[in-house]
């Protein structure tokens, strides 16, 4: 998969910007706060209609503007496709593929796959479980439209159920609707658990060898998916998982009413990471956690390649400057195939990447080097 051209209007720091890219390595050079990350964010947004830095689409619109427009011409699975996104303040976004309006973000699944690696991801292992759930969600949503739809619905239901629980003390009649929301959440949750379990199994196959190589054969990575305790086999079909999730919800019903928050469901899931049998979050050094994060991201890239028979677009947002020389070399040696975007402040650090194209970013404008 490759991004051949991109056009940005009113997106983040870009009043207007457009560029054509190399199918290999694209180096984006510029000082901090000039718009390098914004460019990679735009590419990632067109793959999933979500941002790793913004909760709401309105945050992506340039200050003082009411509208942002993103357009990319891509090559995916032998087809030329044009992806567009119109973002408006106070109105729903519009997504289009080859001019056809998409009803949901889930319809983007499989069109343009991206793997984004930014400095914050180096702390993926040390952060709470939510960060690792976001990592899983970002990957699976691009591969499985049904998962993307179930996840979006689950988040909406979670917000409604939380509101019911919070307001139930003042308005007890709200609890009449609680079981309906719990049922629908369990139905969506069964789909989420099923796909997460299968993706983690793929990670278990791909990530440990990468970690073993990066650590020089000194450490072994362990991964484990943890979900609702009543689930006996998370890889089972959603139909089999549903009664197990409902049983867990029923067991926690009174506790949820008392706590006025959702206590049961896949929003509590965890991707447990171990190094040599010890919990990485608690016991791993900074270098060990960075190696583990690298392994997860590079494993996701390999899984996308296995799934689609094409390399996803790899977005490295200033991550090399945060790695020591050994880990820099390890990453660079593994990205000799597929399209790659790398942002950095000093172009000479990437002199060894000969096959590609360089751009300068200054004040929200993009210039070929």
Order of alpha helices (4+ residues) and beta strands (2+ residues): beta-beta-beta-alpha-beta-beta-beta-beta-beta-alpha-alpha-alpha-beta-alpha-alpha-beta-beta-alpha-alpha-beta-alpha-beta-beta-beta
